[in-house]
Amino acid sequence: MELEEVTEVDENIARKIVMVAFWCIQMKPGNRPPMSKVSEMLENEVELLELPPKPFLFSLDMSSEDHSEKNAMDEATT
């Protein structure tokens, strides 16, 4: 997307906000940063930020837990 009159500073701020947002929307809560880390990331330069892991829409860890819970519930009802 092209925007008129966008400075390099504006582009860096936008890039930084998007990268921090990607960290904050991780599917696994353990991968999400605490607010103190979010503040730190927003204060640092964009070059110092790491890319978060790719989010999974369906986690194998979660699916095996779901199946084991479902199987336990099925066995309890039979």
C-alpha positions as CSV (number, residue, x, y, z in Angstrom):
1,M,0.0,0.0,0.0
2,E,1.4,3.4,-0.9
3,L,0.8,6.4,1.2
4,E,1.8,9.9,0.3
5,E,4.1,12.0,2.5
6,V,5.2,9.0,4.6
7,T,8.6,9.5,6.1
8,E,11.1,6.8,6.9
9,V,10.5,7.5,10.6
10,D,6.7,6.8,10.1
11,E,7.5,3.6,8.3
12,N,9.7,2.4,11.1
13,I,7.1,3.2,13.7
14,A,4.4,1.3,11.7
15,R,6.8,-1.7,11.2
16,K,7.6,-1.7,15.0
17,I,3.9,-1.6,15.9
18,V,3.0,-4.5,13.6
19,M,5.9,-6.6,14.8
20,V,4.9,-6.1,18.5
21,A,1.2,-6.8,17.5
22,F,2.4,-10.1,16.0
23,W,4.0,-11.0,19.3
24,C,0.8,-10.1,21.2
25,I,-1.5,-12.3,19.1
26,Q,0.4,-15.5,19.5
27,M,-2.0,-18.5,19.9
28,K,-0.1,-20.0,22.8
29,P,-0.3,-17.7,25.9
30,G,3.3,-18.6,26.8
31,N,4.6,-17.1,23.6
32,R,2.9,-13.7,24.3
33,P,5.1,-11.1,26.0
34,P,4.2,-9.4,29.3
35,M,3.3,-5.7,29.1
36,S,6.7,-4.7,30.5
37,K,8.3,-6.5,27.5
38,V,5.8,-4.9,25.1
39,S,6.7,-1.4,26.4
40,E,10.4,-2.3,26.1
41,M,9.9,-3.5,22.5
42,L,8.0,-0.3,21.6
43,E,10.8,1.9,23.0
44,N,13.6,0.0,21.2
45,E,14.6,0.5,17.6
46,V,12.8,-1.7,15.0
47,E,16.1,-3.3,14.0
48,L,16.4,-4.8,17.5
49,L,13.1,-6.6,17.4
50,E,12.9,-10.3,16.6
51,L,10.2,-11.9,14.5
52,P,7.8,-14.0,16.6
53,P,7.3,-17.7,15.8
54,K,4.7,-18.4,13.1
55,P,1.4,-18.8,14.8
56,F,-0.4,-22.1,14.3
57,L,-4.2,-22.1,13.8
58,F,-4.3,-25.7,15.0
59,S,-1.6,-26.8,17.4
60,L,-0.5,-30.4,17.6
61,D,0.0,-30.0,21.4
62,M,-3.5,-28.7,21.9
63,S,-5.0,-31.4,19.6
64,S,-3.4,-34.2,21.6
65,E,-4.6,-32.7,24.9
66,D,-8.1,-32.3,23.5
67,H,-8.2,-35.9,22.3
68,S,-6.9,-37.3,25.6
69,E,-9.5,-35.2,27.5
70,K,-12.3,-36.3,25.1
71,N,-11.2,-40.0,25.4
72,A,-11.2,-39.7,29.2
73,M,-14.7,-38.2,29.2
74,D,-15.9,-40.8,26.7
75,E,-14.6,-43.6,29.0
76,A,-16.1,-42.1,32.1
77,T,-19.6,-42.0,30.4
78,T,-19.5,-45.6,29.2
